[in-house]
């Protein structure tokens, strides 16, 4: 009899345990249930949900990277990376420059075609545009977006070319 009474009492008190949870406060990316600390730091009360915090582990401290004497803060490759000869690197840089310059020419050609078609916001109307004026408006907006995208593509390719070492003759 006592066991069943105890079991019923335990089951009946279970929902109240969830209500007894402390108030949780959010302080930026941190959470706390200490009300005085939360008031001092100007934290906000978290409402309408449970908060689950998973403690992260710190990465193992590895050997500190050696600073290069060349300065400039360039990234160094790991010791296991294969070494490339100077001539091979120059050939790779030359190939990269040639590819980027080819892409730049293509992008500039596409841009010129788009600008011509866009015609300063008044593209030439075709048969479908005459029947459906809304389509003309949408096509004009798409052309404007395409012109802007091609301009940003050209600027990006030029930035990539500028990052490459100067060509050697």
N, C-alpha and C positions, 0 to 999 in steps of 0.2 A: 504494500500500500504506500509506504513512504517512498519507494523507488518511482512509482508511477506519478505520485504527487510532485516529486522533485523533477522528473522529466517534463511534466506539463508546465511547471513553473519555469524551467529552463527554455522551453519552446516559446512560451508566452513573452519572455523577456528579450528574445532575440531581435525583434523589430526595433525595440527601444535602444539597443546597442548601436544601431546605425544612426539614430537621431542624436546620440550622445557624442558624435564626432566633434572634435574641436573646430572652431572656425579657422579657416585657412586664409592667409593674406598673401597677395602677390606683390613683390617688390622688384619690379623690372623682370629679370629672368629667374629670380629666386622666389621661393615660397617659404612661409613660416607660419607657425601656429602660436607664436608668442605675441600677444596683443600689445604689450608695452613696447616691444621692439618694433612692431609694425607701425604704431602711432608715431614713434620717434623718426622713423624713416619715411613716413608718408605713404605707406603701402595701402593697397585697395583690397577690400574683402572679396573673395572669390565666391560667387553665388551660382547655384544651379548646376552642380556637377561635382563629381569626385575628382580629386587630384592624385595622380600617381607619379611619384618621383623616383627615378631610377638613378642610383649613384653610379657615376662613371668611374673608370679607373684611369689613372695617369699612365701615359706611355712610358715604357722603360727608358731610362736615360742612357742614350748611346754615346759614343765618342763625339766630342764637339768637333764640328767641321773646322778644318784649318783655314785660316784667312789667307787669301792669295796676296802676294806682294805686288801684283800688277794693279791693284785697286779697281775702282769701277764697280765692284760688287757683282761681277758676272757670276752666273751659276756654274758650278763645277760639276763635271760628270763623275759618277761613282767609279771607284777603282776597278770594278769588274767590266766597265764599258770597253768595247774594242777601240783601239787606237787607229786613227785615220791619218795617213800621211798628208803633208802640206799640199802636194800636187793633187791628190785625190779630193781634198777639201775645196781647193780652188776650182776644180772641175765641177764639183757638186754645186758650188755657189754660182758658177757660170751657167750651169743648166737651169738652176732655180730662177736666175735672172731672166734667161731666155723664155722660160715658161710663163713667168709673170708678165713679161713685156708682151708676149703673144696674147695672153688673157686680157691685158690692158687694151690692146688694139681691138680685140673682139668686143669688149665692153663699151669702148668709145664708139664703135660702129653701131652697136645696138642702141646706144644712147642717142646718137644722131638720128637714127630712124624713128625712135620714139618721139623725140622733140619735133621732128617734121610731121609725124602723124598727129601729135597733140595740137600743133598749130596755135600756140599761145592760148589754149583753153577753148578753142573753137574747131574741133576736128571736123573733117568733111563728113557730111551725113550720107549714109548709105540707105538702101531700100528698106531695111528693117527699122532704121532709125526714123524714117519718115512715117512709118505706120505706127511706131510706138515711141513717143517722145521720152518716156521714162527710161527706156533702154539707152537712148542717146545720152541722157544725164549720167546713167550708171557707167557707160563706156568712157565718158569724159573723166569721171572720177577715177576709174581704173587706170586710164592713161596717165593721169596726173601722179597717181601712186607709183606707177611703173617708172616714170621719169625720175621721181625722187629716189626710188630704190636703185636705179642705175647710176645716179649721181653718187650715192653712198658706196656702191660697189666699186666705182672708179676711184673714189677717195681711199677705200680700203686697200685696193691693189697698189696704189701709189705709196701708201704707208708701208706695205710689205716690201716693196722695191727699195724704199729708203732705208729699211733695216738691214738690207744685205750689205756686205762689204763692197767697197768701191771696186769696179771692174778693173782688171789688169790687162794691159795691152800687150 
